[in-house]
Amino acid sequence: MNADSANIEYVNIGVLGSNFAMVSDTKGNFSVNVPDSLKNGILFFSHISYELLTVPVATIEAQYRDISG
């Protein structure tokens, strides 16, 4: 979501330094199931109109079983 709480479409989501990536849909929805080999990685969210956001996978997994938006 952006500062106005509007969903952001076509956000690039993945793990830095890997080929693991996806794109959110037209409503900003996504679901991520990170492979065990990347559990120590850094998840990124990028969009041409916004600043890059990075979060350790472990930080998100501590709060959510399935990472989804």
FIKOLKOL-535576 format. One line per field, with one value per residue: residue number from 1; residue in one letter; x, y, z of N, C-alpha, C in turn. Coordinates in steps of 0.02 Angstrom, whole numbers. Each point is the difference from the previous one (the first is absolute). Example, Ala and Ser with C-alpha at 12.3 -4.5 7.8 and 13.67 -1.06 7.14 Angstrom:
nr <- c(1|2)
rest <- c(a|s)
n.px <- c(660|-18)
n.py <- c(-284|53)
n.pz <- c(390|-36)
ca.px <- c(-45|42)
ca.py <- c(59|59)
ca.pz <- c(0|3)
c.px <- c(45|-39)
c.py <- c(60|55)
c.pz <- c(0|37)
***
This chain:
nr <- c(1|2|3|4|5|6|7|8|9|10|11|12|13|14|15|16|17|18|19|20|21|22|23|24|25|26|27|28|29|30|31|32|33|34|35|36|37|38|39|40|41|42|43|44|45|46|47|48|49|50|51|52|53|54|55|56|57|58|59|60|61|62|63|64|65|66|67|68|69)
rest <- c(m|n|a|d|s|a|n|i|e|y|v|n|i|g|v|l|g|s|n|f|a|m|v|s|d|t|k|g|n|f|s|v|n|v|p|d|s|l|k|n|g|i|l|f|f|s|h|i|s|y|e|l|l|t|v|p|v|a|t|i|e|a|q|y|r|d|i|s|g)
n.px <- c(42|-25|24|-38|34|24|-27|58|-17|14|0|65|-2|52|49|32|34|-64|-21|-10|-52|-42|-62|-20|-63|-51|-13|63|-39|27|35|38|28|42|40|8|25|-55|-12|65|-38|4|-61|-13|-22|-10|-4|-8|-59|33|19|57|-35|42|-13|36|8|50|6|-14|40|32|-28|20|-45|-49|49|-51|-24)
n.py <- c(-59|51|60|-6|-54|21|-54|-32|10|-61|-16|12|-66|-4|-45|49|8|-9|-55|-1|5|49|8|52|-16|9|-40|-15|-51|-36|-55|-7|-52|28|-25|-58|-8|38|-41|1|4|47|8|11|62|-2|64|13|3|-51|16|-30|-54|-10|-66|-18|-54|-11|65|-10|-52|41|40|-30|-47|30|21|40|31)
n.pz <- c(0|-31|3|-55|19|-58|-27|-7|-63|-21|64|-11|11|41|-6|30|-58|-14|-29|65|-42|11|-24|36|13|-40|52|-17|-15|48|-14|54|-29|43|-49|31|-61|1|51|-14|-53|-46|22|-65|3|-66|-15|-64|28|30|61|-13|16|50|9|54|-37|42|-10|-63|-6|40|-47|-57|-4|-33|-38|15|-51)
ca.px <- c(-42|37|-15|-72|-30|-23|41|47|1|61|60|49|13|46|54|61|54|-25|-48|-67|-35|-68|-30|-68|-50|-27|-28|54|1|55|13|70|21|72|32|44|68|3|-30|44|7|-33|-57|-6|-61|20|-48|33|-24|11|66|11|-9|31|-15|24|-53|-11|-41|-69|-24|-14|-66|-50|18|2|10|-46|-22)
ca.py <- c(59|63|45|12|-66|-29|-56|16|-55|-19|7|-54|-29|-55|-5|30|-45|-65|2|-7|64|1|66|3|6|68|27|1|-62|-46|-51|-21|-59|1|-65|-6|21|73|25|51|54|65|9|69|23|58|27|58|63|0|-18|-71|-22|-65|-27|-69|-51|-25|48|-8|-66|1|28|-30|-67|10|71|21|69)
ca.pz <- c(0|0|57|2|12|-63|-22|-54|-48|-35|42|-6|66|-6|48|-28|-18|-23|-56|29|-7|-25|-7|27|-53|-13|63|49|38|-12|51|-6|38|-11|9|59|-16|1|63|31|-48|8|-45|-24|-32|-40|-48|-30|31|72|26|14|68|13|66|6|-4|68|36|-22|19|72|9|-45|-26|-73|-11|-52|5)
c.px <- c(44|-21|-74|-40|-31|47|43|4|69|64|44|18|48|51|63|52|-21|-45|-72|-34|-70|-24|-69|-49|-26|-32|52|5|60|2|70|13|75|30|47|70|8|-27|43|9|-38|-55|-1|-67|20|-54|31|-20|15|72|3|-10|32|-14|29|-59|-17|-44|-73|-27|-15|-70|-55|26|8|5|-47|-24|-68)
c.py <- c(62|43|15|-64|-31|-57|22|-60|-10|15|-61|-22|-58|-1|26|-53|-69|10|-7|68|-10|72|-2|10|72|32|2|-63|-43|-51|-26|-60|-8|-69|0|25|76|31|51|61|63|6|72|12|63|18|64|66|6|-19|-75|-15|-69|-20|-70|-49|-24|48|-7|-67|-5|25|-36|-69|4|75|20|71|10)
c.pz <- c(0|60|7|12|-62|-19|-59|-46|-30|39|-12|70|-10|56|-34|-15|-23|-61|24|-1|-27|-5|30|-58|-6|60|55|42|-19|57|-13|44|-15|11|60|-14|1|64|36|-45|19|-53|-23|-33|-39|-50|-26|33|74|17|15|74|7|72|3|0|71|40|-19|22|74|13|-39|-23|-76|-11|-57|13|-27)
***
